């Protein structure tokens, strides 16, 4: 019960920082707090910003290498102000980021403090990596930091479940589709050229070709549609954002060519905003096998496997052939108004991670 109380206290603090991606001032305050907490532990660390996105990398032995690395992104998606105050209802903890994925940082900090108080932390080879740009692709955070980092196993509790680890996940390609026209007064439509119309026709066409009936297949989702500034003016341009989530067997180049051909048939232009490769984990990792054994000893059940629809920073580690363990507590409503994590499951996750770290990261 004491550990759960500490986890709730820490999670409450982290959520209250309101660390929305790109909110540099708030993110900086959060990372100042993290740096202070790490400083108390008397371990090595390096901090800074890549572009405007803060990061913090620390370790008991090195900031570039560890047996086990615990990674967490600290940025969250926007929310109403009240969602940045942790709320407890029964066994559920509610708040922006409690499940995606501030709970992980709360666990890491509480675990490090406990091991430090027991004079065990410095007998382990463990690292911590905190970043702040995962929600927009992770390129400035993990994407850069992993280039100079090595570990035997990386924990990223940003996918999977309490009973299954994520072994594959989709890639993502985000496109801007733009339409140009000629502005004019809405009372004289014949004297203007409305760019919204071809863009709307494109939406009708792309959604008919890809109705997204099966979310485990490649999906095409319109996430933004912008056009016009005044209610009585035909705009000179309009644009939308198309978010494509593709399976590992799909070729991004082919997908882009298909969308481009369709867009050009309506006189539209296509620009790639961002792209991330699909993720597949190492299937012959001794470190992962040992974690599975440790998991079964704690829970009494075997750890299953699953595939995820979303993307994560795990792909950057996989690209370096670093095994990634992706499980997380019970929770739900990611990016939603009622994002939550289960308190009992949170405590069990802490127990599982502590058992593995104290056994496998020992020097």
C-alpha positions in Angstrom: 0.0 0.0 0.0 2.9 2.4 0.7 4.3 2.0 -2.8 0.9 2.6 -4.3 0.5 5.8 -2.3 3.9 6.9 -3.5 3.0 6.1 -7.1 -0.2 8.1 -6.9 1.6 11.0 -5.3 4.2 11.1 -8.0 1.7 10.7 -10.8 -0.3 13.6 -9.4 2.8 15.8 -9.5 3.7 14.8 -13.1 0.2 15.3 -14.5 -0.1 18.8 -12.9 2.8 20.1 -15.0 0.5 20.0 -18.1 3.4 18.8 -20.4 1.6 19.1 -23.7 3.9 18.5 -26.7 5.6 21.7 -27.8 4.6 23.7 -24.7 8.3 24.5 -24.0 7.9 26.5 -20.8 5.8 23.8 -19.1 8.0 21.0 -20.4 11.1 22.8 -19.2 9.6 23.0 -15.7 8.8 19.3 -15.7 12.3 18.4 -16.8 13.8 20.7 -14.2 11.8 18.7 -11.6 13.0 15.4 -13.1 16.6 16.6 -13.0 16.2 17.5 -9.4 14.8 14.1 -8.5 17.6 12.3 -10.4 20.2 14.5 -8.7 19.1 13.3 -5.3 20.0 9.7 -6.4 23.6 10.6 -7.1 23.7 9.0 -10.5 25.2 10.2 -13.8 22.9 12.2 -16.1 22.9 14.5 -19.1 20.1 16.9 -19.9 19.4 19.4 -22.7 17.1 20.3 -25.5 17.0 19.2 -29.1 15.3 22.0 -30.9 12.8 23.1 -28.2 12.2 19.6 -26.8 13.8 18.7 -23.4 15.4 15.4 -22.7 17.1 13.7 -19.7 19.3 10.6 -19.9 20.8 9.1 -16.8 22.3 5.9 -15.5 23.9 4.3 -12.5 27.1 3.6 -14.6 26.8 5.5 -17.8 24.6 7.8 -19.8 25.3 6.0 -23.0 25.1 2.3 -22.1 23.3 0.1 -19.6 22.1 -3.5 -19.2 18.5 -2.3 -18.8 17.1 1.0 -20.0 13.8 2.4 -18.8 12.4 4.9 -21.3 9.4 7.2 -21.0 8.1 10.1 -23.0 6.8 12.9 -20.9 4.7 14.8 -23.4 1.0 14.4 -23.6 -1.8 15.5 -26.0 -3.8 18.7 -25.3 -6.7 18.5 -22.8 -9.0 20.7 -20.8 -7.5 22.3 -17.7 -9.5 20.0 -15.3 -7.9 16.9 -16.9 -4.5 18.0 -15.5 -5.7 17.4 -11.9 -5.5 13.7 -11.0 -8.8 12.3 -10.0 -9.4 9.0 -8.1 -12.6 7.1 -8.5 -12.6 3.6 -6.9 -9.6 1.8 -8.3 -9.2 4.1 -11.3 -6.8 7.1 -11.6 -8.0 9.6 -14.1 -6.1 12.4 -15.8 -4.3 13.5 -19.0 -1.2 11.3 -19.5 -1.9 8.8 -16.7 -1.9 6.0 -19.2 0.1 7.6 -22.1 2.5 7.5 -20.4 3.3 9.5 -17.3 2.6 6.4 -15.1 5.9 5.0 -16.4 7.9 8.0 -15.2 6.2 7.8 -11.8 7.2 4.1 -11.5 10.8 4.8 -12.6 11.2 7.6 -10.1 9.6 5.7 -7.2 11.6 2.5 -8.0 14.9 4.4 -8.2 14.2 6.1 -4.9 13.4 2.8 -3.1 16.5 1.1 -4.5 18.6 4.1 -3.5 17.2 4.0 0.1 18.0 0.3 0.3 21.6 1.0 -1.0 20.8 -1.3 -4.0 20.7 1.2 -6.9 24.4 1.5 -7.3 24.8 -2.2 -7.5 22.7 -2.2 -10.7 23.5 -1.2 -14.2 20.3 0.6 -15.2 19.5 3.7 -17.3 16.6 6.1 -17.6 15.7 8.1 -20.7 13.0 10.8 -20.6 11.9 12.6 -23.8 9.2 15.1 -24.7 8.3 14.7 -28.4 6.9 11.2 -28.9 3.4 12.5 -29.7 4.8 14.2 -32.8 7.1 11.3 -33.9 9.9 11.2 -31.4 12.5 12.3 -33.9 14.2 14.9 -31.7 14.1 12.8 -28.6 14.6 9.0 -28.8 15.3 9.3 -32.5 18.5 11.3 -31.8 19.5 9.9 -28.3 19.4 6.2 -29.3 22.1 6.9 -32.0 24.7 7.0 -29.1 23.1 4.5 -26.8 23.4 0.8 -26.2 21.5 -1.6 -23.9 20.6 -5.3 -23.6 16.9 -4.5 -23.1 14.8 -1.4 -23.3 11.5 -1.0 -21.5 8.9 1.2 -23.2 5.5 0.8 -21.5 3.7 2.6 -24.4 2.0 -0.4 -25.9 0.9 -3.9 -25.1 -1.3 -4.8 -22.1 -0.9 -6.2 -18.6 -0.9 -9.7 -20.0 0.5 -9.3 -23.5 3.7 -7.7 -24.9 3.6 -5.8 -28.1 5.9 -7.4 -30.7 4.8 -5.5 -33.8 3.1 -2.2 -34.5 2.1 -0.2 -37.5 4.1 2.5 -39.2 2.7 6.0 -39.8 2.7 8.5 -42.7 1.1 11.9 -42.3 0.4 13.9 -45.4 -0.7 17.5 -46.1 -3.1 17.6 -49.1 -3.5 21.2 -50.4 -5.9 22.8 -52.8 -5.4 26.2 -54.5 -8.1 28.4 -55.9 -9.2 32.0 -56.3 -10.7 34.0 -53.5 -13.9 35.9 -53.9 -17.2 37.0 -52.3 -19.6 34.2 -51.5 -22.4 36.1 -53.3 -20.4 35.8 -56.6 -19.2 32.2 -56.7 -18.8 32.3 -60.5 -16.1 34.9 -60.2 -14.1 32.8 -57.8 -12.6 29.3 -57.8 -13.5 27.5 -54.6 -10.5 25.2 -53.5 -12.7 23.4 -50.9 -14.7 21.6 -53.6 -11.9 19.5 -55.1 -10.6 18.8 -51.6 -14.0 17.6 -50.5 -14.2 15.4 -53.6 -10.8 13.9 -52.7 -12.1 13.1 -49.2 -15.2 11.3 -50.7 -13.0 9.3 -53.0 -10.2 8.3 -50.5 -12.8 7.3 -47.9 -14.7 5.2 -50.4 -11.4 3.4 -51.5 -10.4 2.9 -47.8 -13.4 2.7 -45.5 -11.3 1.6 -42.5 -13.6 -1.3 -41.6 -10.7 -3.3 -40.1 -8.3 -1.2 -37.9 -5.7 -3.9 -38.0 -5.2 -3.4 -41.7 -3.8 -0.2 -43.2 -6.1 2.8 -42.4 -6.5 6.2 -43.9 -7.9 8.9 -41.6 -8.7 12.6 -42.2 -7.5 14.3 -39.0 -7.7 18.0 -40.1 -9.6 20.0 -42.7 -9.0 23.7 -43.0 -10.4 26.3 -45.4 -11.6 29.8 -45.2 -11.4 32.6 -42.7 -14.7 34.5 -43.2 -18.2 33.2 -43.4 -18.9 35.3 -46.6 -15.6 34.7 -48.4 -14.6 32.0 -50.8 -11.0 31.2 -49.7 -7.9 31.1 -52.0 -6.7 27.8 -50.5 -7.8 24.8 -48.4 -5.9 21.8 -47.0 -6.3 18.7 -45.0 -4.2 16.2 -43.1 -4.3 12.5 -44.0 -2.9 10.1 -41.3 -2.0 6.7 -42.7 -1.2 3.8 -40.4 0.3 0.9 -42.3 1.3 -2.7 -41.7 4.9 -3.9 -41.7 4.5 -5.6 -45.0 3.3 -2.4 -46.7 5.7 -0.3 -48.7 5.3 3.4 -47.7 6.6 4.5 -51.1 3.7 2.6 -52.8 1.1 4.1 -50.5 2.4 7.6 -51.1 2.3 7.1 -54.9 -1.3 5.9 -54.7 -2.4 9.0 -52.7 -0.4 11.3 -54.9 -2.0 10.0 -58.1 -5.5 10.4 -56.6 -4.7 13.9 -55.3 -3.3 15.1 -58.6 -6.4 13.9 -60.4 -8.2 16.6 -58.4 -5.5 19.2 -58.9 -4.2 18.9 -55.4 -0.6 18.8 -54.1 0.8 16.3 -51.5 3.5 17.0 -48.9 4.9 14.5 -46.5 4.6 15.9 -42.9 6.1 13.0 -41.1 6.8 9.3 -41.5 7.7 6.5 -39.1 8.6 2.9 -40.0 6.6 0.0 -38.6 8.0 -1.8 -35.6 8.9 -5.4 -35.2 10.7 -6.8 -32.2 13.7 -9.1 -31.9 12.3 -12.7 -31.6 15.5 -14.3 -30.3 16.4 -12.1 -27.4 17.7 -13.8 -24.3 16.9 -10.6 -22.3 13.2 -10.9 -23.4 13.1 -14.6 -22.6 14.4 -13.8 -19.1 11.8 -11.1 -18.6 9.1 -13.6 -19.6 10.3 -16.0 -17.0 10.3 -13.3 -14.3 6.9 -12.2 -15.4 5.5 -15.7 -15.0 7.1 -16.1 -11.6 5.4 -12.9 -10.3 2.0 -13.3 -12.0 1.6 -17.0 -12.3 0.8 -16.8 -16.0 2.6 -16.7 -19.3 3.1 -13.4 -21.1 1.3 -13.4 -24.4 2.0 -11.4 -27.6 0.0 -8.9 -29.6 0.3 -6.4 -32.4 -0.6 -2.7 -32.0 -2.3 -0.3 -34.3 -0.3 2.8 -33.1 3.3 3.8 -33.4 5.9 4.5 -30.7 9.5 5.2 -30.0 10.2 1.5 -29.9 10.9 1.6 -33.6 14.1 3.6 -33.1 15.5 0.9 -30.8 14.4 -1.9 -33.0 16.3 -0.2 -35.9 19.5 -0.7 -33.9 18.5 -4.4 -33.1 17.9 -3.5 -29.4 15.2 -5.7 -27.9 12.2 -3.8 -26.6 9.8 -4.9 -23.9 6.4 -3.2 -24.3 3.8 -4.1 -21.7 1.8 -1.7 -19.5 -0.8 -1.7 -16.7 -4.6 -1.9 -17.2 -5.9 1.4 -18.5 -7.9 3.1 -21.2 -9.3 6.0 -23.2 -5.9 7.1 -24.5 -6.1 10.8 -25.6 -9.7 10.8 -24.4 -11.5 12.9 -21.8 -11.5 10.0 -19.3 -8.0 8.6 -19.7 -7.4 6.2 -16.8 -5.1 3.7 -15.3 -5.9 0.9 -12.8 -4.3 1.5 -9.4 -3.9 -2.2 -8.5 -2.4 -3.0 -12.0 -0.1 0.0 -11.6 1.3 -1.5 -8.3 1.7 -4.9 -9.9 3.6 -3.4 -12.8 5.9 -1.8 -10.3 6.5 -5.2 -8.6 7.2 -6.9 -11.9 9.7 -4.3 -13.0 11.4 -4.2 -9.6 11.8 -8.0 -9.6 13.3 -8.0 -13.1 15.6 -5.1 -12.5 17.1 -6.3 -9.2 17.8 -9.7 -10.8 18.9 -8.9 -14.3 20.6 -5.5 -14.0 22.9 -6.5 -11.2 26.6 -6.0 -11.9 
